Amino acid sequence: MRKVAWKDIDLKIVLPEDVKSTECVGELEEFIGQERAIRALETGLHIDAKGYNVFVSGTTNTGRRTFVSRYLKKKVEGTKTPGDWIYVYNFDDPRSPNSISLEAGTGKIFQKEMNDFVEIAINSIGESFQSEDYQQKVTSLQNEQSEKRSNMLKELIEKAKEKDYTVQINQTGVATIPIWNGKPLTQEVYEALPEDYQKQITKKGEEVRELVNSYLLKLSKMEKDFGEKYKELNRKVASFAVEGHIREMKDRFSESKEVVDFIESMKKDLLDNLGVFFSQEIDSKAFFGKRYAVNLFVDNSGIEGKPVVEVTNANYSSLFGRIEYVAKMGMLDTDHTMIRPGAIHSSNGGYLVLDAKNVLSEPYVWQTLKQVLFSGLEGIENLEHKIGLLSTVSLKPEPIPLDIKIVMIGEPWIYSMLSTLDTDFKKLFKVKAEFDWEMTIQNDTV
């Protein structure tokens, strides 16, 4: 082996006569000498079936990543932009927020509409409950209730009087007192009476107590009926205040059955929680504002075509999303507005470019990626919960269906290792695009 000087190398290359310096040479639009890799990549991305993800193999500085980036960005030109994803409150199970898909750009609109609705609804209902008409109806109900109660108690006292007893009802309970010679019977007088009279008084006392119990049941039912009438009045007033806004929103988002169902459930929940408006401890705007807030999980309003997301240094949460927490009274709490997306969500409907070495070196990333690709669904679970390091109650968001192509870039030894040691690898990455590190020099390749 001998050292070769540059002047000893005879490269038969004919340069164009108009090339005077490197400034005349523009940036390459295509990669030369990588036809096999290009064909493999095109094949993998063209096949719309599970498992046809692409592993781009090649040594460093062969232009793998640059080519993949350019190719994908050109490929998505003119394609349809995938829809937005939102998370909303689940009225049946608050710990399992619902995911809803919307047309691209609609998520942001719906989020604003819901924020505006809460502001309008709270003000409208609050004003309705302060109106003179409402106050008159409440007063009428209360007067009716008071009159019924008074008449019932009078009837009870009259029937007790027929048995020589008087009945007293106060805050602490009910007292039944026998009457003797027109006056309440004292213990001393009672003990001085003949035994037959004592037995008669005791027997009548039992009858009066049974009578009192029956009337107390009637009073309880009457109070319950009054409560139902009061609630129904509030529901009618509140429903009338928001019905127009509810109908307008349902008409505007009528193309999404899930959104319409959410609006219907929201209306029912609002009417079921009208007590918040009468509470001195709860801020109604804060309560309903958080409850009905829309978490714009994936916003594709700012992109054109399918998304292309490139990640060179991803960890578990940045790839698969996370659930955030806030400290409240010494405890960790969360809700549907604190669910955050990862790169796999942002690239849903498009392409995700990953670095193989990074994926394999980060804890639980490769294993979770395989699970996601096999299932076609992406649920969100923090790593600390996944491995059992944290036992706090967490959310279980409804999984989002994935339509995604993974392009993983790595060196040949990584591909060889995965092919040999991981039986799942070939099921998920059925296409290998191998970049050559050498090529034949010809005039048309310079």
Order of alpha helices (4+ residues) and beta strands (2+ residues): alpha-beta-alpha-beta-beta-alpha-alpha-beta-beta-beta-alpha-alpha-alpha-alpha-beta-beta-alpha-beta-beta-beta-beta-alpha-beta-alpha-alpha-beta-alpha-beta-beta-alpha-alpha-beta
